[in-house]
């Protein structure tokens, strides 16, 4: 065999090996699930920072001592950002739920091919554990979605009120509602943090590579 034919044969063998390595639907599904969880976790951490910044702008507005316009402008600029993030989280939660259903259903279907009854049962138990974790994630998403709706509605009420009457007497009148909105924002921020934590935990249940937990602030 000459050198050229040997190289061609080697390329064919490598290509066949690569094709064999990638022909693993179960592993691909699991990898996709882990990737989706990691992406969602990253976006939740970013979303938490957005909400934290918004609450900070509310606090600054409430305690403003000089010209109220810069503090009010900074506060209202966060509202469209929050609206976009709320829409993104809603879409993300729906996509994650759909992927979970496909992943677990295919997983359980594959388990039906296992002859060893105890091993098959162990696999079914694991699949159910993962489904339960996804259910927990879905519930946390619902809490976050509701939190966004409440917080944004309260922010928009304050924006409309102060846009028409931006002065110290009006701000003094509104301070109790500003404080209540701050509280709603903090509750939302915490619910986002809880969701990010559960996304990390579920990722570690599925991933062969441990995912570091967030460092506490």
N, C-alpha and C positions, 0 to 999 in steps of 0.2 A: 504494500500500500504506500503510494507516494505521499509527500507532505500535504499537498493540496487536498487529496481525498480524505486524509486523516483529519484535517481541520474542519472539512465539511461534516464529517461524521460526528466530530466532537460538538459542533454547533447544533446538530439535530438532537443529540442526546441531551444537551443542556436545555434546549427548547422544550423537549418532552418532559424533562424533570420540572421545569418551571410551570408547565401546564398542569402537571400532576399536583404540584404544591398549591396552585390556585384553585383547583377543582375541589373546594371544600366549603360547600354552602353553609353548613352549620357554623363553622369557624368564622366565615364572612359575616353571617348574621350577628354573631356575638360581638365581633369587632365593630360592626356598624352601631350596635346598641351602646357599646362602651364609648365610641366616638361621640354619639349623640348626647349621652349623659355628660361627658366632659365639656362639650360645647355649651350645653345648657347651664352647667355649673359656672363656667366662665362668664356667661352673659348675666347670670343672677348676681354674681359678685359685682359686676359693673353696674347693674341696676340698683343694687343696694347703695353704691356710692352716689348715684344720681339722686336718689331719694334723700340721702343724708345731706347732700348739698342744698336740696330744695328746703328741707327743714331748717337748715342753717340760715338760708335767706329769709325765711319767715321770722326766725328769732332776731335777726339783724333789723328787720323792719319794725318789729314790735318794740325794740329798744332804741330806735333811731332818735337822735337828739338834735340834729341839724336839719338840713334839707331832706325832706322825705322822698324826693323823686328818685335819687339813685337807688335807694333801698327797695322802693316799690318796683322800679324797672328790673332790678336783679331778681326779685321774687317772681314777677310775672313771666320772665323769660324762661323759667323752668317749666311752666305749664305745658307748652307744646312738646317739650322733651318728654315729660311724663306721659302725655297722651300717646306719643309714638311708642314709648316703652311698654305701656299698658297693652296696646294692640299687638306688639311683638310677642309679649309673654302669652297672650291668649292664643295666638297662632302656634307658638312653640309648644304649649301644653297639649293642643289638639294633635300636633304631629307626633309628639312623644307617646301619647296614648295609642295612636294608630300603630306606631312601630312596635310598641310593647305587645299588642295583640298579635301581630304577625309573628314576632319573634317567639313568643311563648307557645303559640299554636303550632308553629313548625317544630319547635323543640319537643313538644309533647307527642307530635306525630312521629318524630324520629325515635323517641323512646319506645314506641310500640314495636319496633323491630328488634329490641333486645330480648334474647331468649331467657337469660338469667332473671328469674322473677324478682329476687331480692334487689338486684342491681337496677332493674327497671323501676321498682318501687322507690328506691333511693333517688333515682333521677327525677321521678314524678314529684317527689317531696321537694326536691331542690327547685324544680320549675315552679311549683306552687309558692314557695318562699319568695322567689323572684317576682311572681305575679303580685303577691301581697305587698312587696316593697314598691312596686309600680303603683299600686292602689294608694299607698301612703303618699307617694309623690303627687298623684293626681289630686288628692285631697289638699295637699299643701299648695298646689297651683291654684286650686279654687279659692283658698284663703287669700293668696297673693292677688288674684284677679279682683276679688271683692274689695280688698284693701286699696287697690289702685282706684277703683271706681269711687269709693268713699272719699279718699284723700283728694283726688282731682276735683270732685264736685265741691268740696269745701274750699279748696284753693280758688276755684272759679267764682264762687260766691264772694269771697273776700276781694278778688280782683275787680269784680263788677262794682261792689260797694265802694271801694277806695278809689277806683278810677273816676267815679263821679263826685267824690268828696274827699280829696287827698289833703288832709290837714290834721293838726294834732287833736282837736276835739273829736273828729270822726275816728281817728286811730284809737283814741282813748276808749271810745264807745265800743269799738270792735275788738279790744284786747282780749276779752274773754273767749271770743270765737277764734282769734288767732292762736291762743293757747290750746284750745280744743283741737284745732287743725294740726298744730305741732304734735299733739298726742297721737292723732290719727296717722301722721307721717312716721312717728317712731314705731307705732304698732306695725305699719306696713314694712318698715325697714327690718324689723325683727322677724316678720314672717318670711321675708326674702332670705334672710340669713338662715332661718330654719330649713327652707327649701334647698338652699345651696349645700347645707350640711348633709341633708338626706340624699341629694344627688351624689355627693362624695361617697357616702356609705354604700349606696347601691352600686356605684361604679366599682368599688373594691370587692363587692360580692361577685361581680361578673368578670373583672379584669385580671389577667395573669400578672399584671404589673401594678403594684400598690400605688394608690394616688395619695399624695400628701394631704393631710387635713389643713384647713386654713389656720393661720396663726391668729390668735386672739388679738384684738386691738389693745 
